Amino acid sequence: MKQNTVKVKERYNWPVTILLIIGIVLVILLPLYMALMIAIKDPTDMNNILALPKKIRLQNFADAWVMTNFPRKFLNTAFITVVNLIFTLITNSFAAYAITRNRKKSKFFSLMYYYFISAMFIPFQVIMLPLVVQANAFHLDNIFGITFLYIIFGLPMNTFLYTGAVKAIPEALDEAAMIDGANPIQIFSRIIFPVLKPTTATVAILSFMWTWNDFTMPLVLLSDESQQTLQLAQYVFKKQFSVDYNLAFASYLLVLLPVLIVYIFCQKWIMNGVVAGAVK
């Protein structure tokens, strides 16, 4: 009996593929190229933004460093981001675990779940003015207060992400650990939390990017210049009738640099978290 082997030849639409690659490269790299060109140019060399500079002016970075008081603003931003990240991963994951495991047993936890989820649909602009009034009343308009508020405002989204992951973990693990004498905190810290690594990586990335890049909340809460973040410091380049684009874009690249460094050194854990989450 003869078996007919049919060879299927894979066909690729190379023109469309090449156009898509070019489009993606332009969308991602063109803005970075433009920012770099503006940052290293002299103000008199701004006729053509895309052209290479006649003379590279690295003094723009030094001037932007001084004008923004970069070391102080960097420490403020790093403090808010790191402290928020640590407490977010600990408190939000544990809250989601408690809510998920007790939703069927108690109406209170079920109500708390829907309460947190409903907060995702409320824009920050709606509660911005009441938040400013309450923050002033409770003395939260400082670097410590805004860090606390970041932890609270991240709770709805993080609870949503963590509850989905906790649901996929069998409750038999909890029961087996409880039989061995473990209390709820030990069950969570030693059994549940290590299994949540993919979700934790996702939450960590989202929390870091949101806190580091956020402009609105520091704008309305941090009036003390010594406690302002790097994002607020960009206002210094805006004059009454003009903007010093060369120094501004040099400062933008300085603000972007820590994020790139974090990604370069943490890309192994980031990719592992994404891949593990996809496989799961």
N, C-alpha and C positions, 0 to 999 in steps of 0.2 A: 504494500500500500504506500503510495507516494504521498509524501507530505509537501504541500506547497508552502514554501516560506515566502511570506510577503514582507518585503522591506519597505518600511514607511520612512520616507525621506522628510526630515524636519526642515521646514521652511521658515525662514526669518525675514521679516520685512525690515531690511537694514536701513533704508532711508528714514522710516518712521522712528526706528530705534536710535539712530544717530541724532535725529532732530530732538528727540526727548532728552537724550543725554546732554546735548548742547543747551537746551532750555533749562534743565536742572542746574547745570554748571553756572549758567548766567544768573539764574535767580539766587543761587547761594553765594557764588564767588564775586559777582560784579559789585554788590554793595560793599563787601569787604575791601575790594580793590579800590573803589572810589573813596572809602573812608581812609585807607592808607595813603592814597595819593594826596588827599586834602591835608592830612595830618603832617606830611613831610614837606609841604610846599610853603614857599614864602607868600604872604598876602598879595604881592605884586605879580605872582605867577599863577593866577586863578582864572585866566581866560579860557583854558580848556582843562576841565577837571580830569578827563580820562588820560590826558597826555602825561608822560613822565616828567618829573620836575627838572628844571634846568640846574637847580642846585638843591641838594637835600638839606633840609633845615631841621635838625634834631632838637634845636633849641625850643621848638614848640612843646615837646614833651616835658622839658625842664620847667618851662613857664607854666604849663598846665598843672604840673606837680605842685608848684608853689602856690598858685592861685586857688586851687581847690583844697589846699592843706591836706594833700592826699594821705599821708600816714595816719593822721587823726581820723579822717573820715573812713579810711579803710578799716581801722580797728573797730570803729563803731559798727560798720556794716558786718564785719566778720563776727563780732560778738553777738549781734542780733541773729545772724544766720546760724551760727554753730549752736548756740544755746537753744534756739527754736528747734533746730533739727534733732538735737538729743532728746529734749522733752517731748517733742511731737511723736517720735518713734516709740518712746516708752509709754506715754499716757494714752495716745490715740489707739495704739494696738491693743492695750489692755482693756480700754473702754469698749472697743469693738468686740473683743473676746467675751467680756461679761454680758454685753447686750445679746450677742448671737446665741450663747449657750442658755440664756434665761428668757428669751422672747416667748417661748411656748409655755413657760412655767408662770410668768408674771406679766400682767398687763402693763405694769410700770415700765419694764424694759422694752416692751413693744412700743409703748408711747414714746419713750426716749429715742428709739430708732427712727420713728417717723418724724419726730421733732428735729433731729439732726439732719435728716435727709431734706426736709422742707426748707432748711436754712440755705441749701444750695441754690434755691431759686430766687433768693432775695439779693438784688444787686447791691454792691457796697455803697453806691451813690445814694441809695434810699436811706441808709442808716448812718451816713457819713456825719451829718450835722448833729443828730442826737448823740452819736459816739463821741464827738468832740466835747460836747457839754458834759457828758458823764465822765469822760477821761479827765477833764479839768477838775471835776468835783471829787474824784477819787485819786487824784494826783498820779494818773497813769500817762501823762503827757511827757514821758521821758524815755530813755533808752531801755529801762527795765520794764516799764509799763507796756511799751509797744511790743517787746518780746513776748510778754504774757498774752497780749491780744493776738499775735500771730499764731500762737499755739491754739487759742480758742477758735479763731476764724478758720483754721485748717482742719478742725475737728469734723465738720460735715463731710467733706470730700474724702478724708482719710478713713472715716468710719465706713463710708460706702465701699471703699476699696478693700478694707480689711475684713468686713463682714462677709463679703463674697468669698474671700480666701478661707476664712475660718469655717464656713459652711461645708467646704470641700474636705475638711479634716474630720474623720470619723470620731464620734463621741466615745467610741470604745477605748480610744487612747486615754481619754480623761478618766474613764471608769477603771481601767487597769492601773493607772497611776494612783488613783484614790484608794484602791485596794491595798497598794503597797505602802500607803501611809502618807502620800504627798498631799499638801494643802493646795488650794486654788492658785496661790502665787507661785508655788513650785511647779505645779502642772503647766502654768503658762510660760514661765521663764525657761524651764528645762525641756519641755516637750513641744508646746505649741509654737512659741516664738521662733525657734530654729527652723521649723517647717515653713514659716512665713517669709523666708528669705527673698523669694522673687517679688512678693508684694512689698516687702520692706524696702527693697532696692527702688521700686517704682515710686513709693511714697517719699523716699529720701531725695530722689532726683527732682520730683515735682516741688517739694517743700524748699529745697535749696534754690532752685531757679526762681520760684515765686518770691521768696524773701529777699534774695540778692537783687532782683530786678525791680522790685516794687517801688513805685514812686508816690502813689496816692496817699497811702496811710502815713508814711513819714511826713508828707507835705502838710497834712492837716493836724498832726499831733506833735511833731518835733519843731518847736519854735526856737529852742536854744541852739545857736549855731554850733556850739562845741559838741552837741550830741547828734548832729545831722549825719545822714548817710552819704555815700558817694553819689547816689542818684540826685539828691537835692543839691549837691555841690555843682552840678552842671549848670545851674542857674547863673553862676558867676560870669559866664561868657556872654550872657544876653544883656546888651546895653539898651538904652532908651530907644534908639532909632536903628540899631544894627546888631549883628551877631558876629563875634570873632570866630569864624568857622574853623580856621586852622588850629587854634588852641582847643576849640570845642571837640573836634574830631580826634585830636591827640589825646584828650582826656577820655573820650569814649573808648579808645583802644586800651588805655590804661585800666579802665573799669572792666573791660572784656577779658583782659589778660588772666586774672585769677580764675575765672570760670574755665578758660581753656587749659590752664595748668591742672586744675582739679580733674577735668575730663581726661587729660593725658595720663595722669597717675592712677585714676580710678576706673579707666575704661574696661579693665579686666572684670571688675565686680559688676559694672554696669551691664556689660554684654552678657555675663553669666546670669544676671537677674532677668534680663529680657528673654534670653533663650530658655531658661528654666520655666519662666511664666508661659512662654509659647508652647513648650512641650506639655506642660501640665494641662 
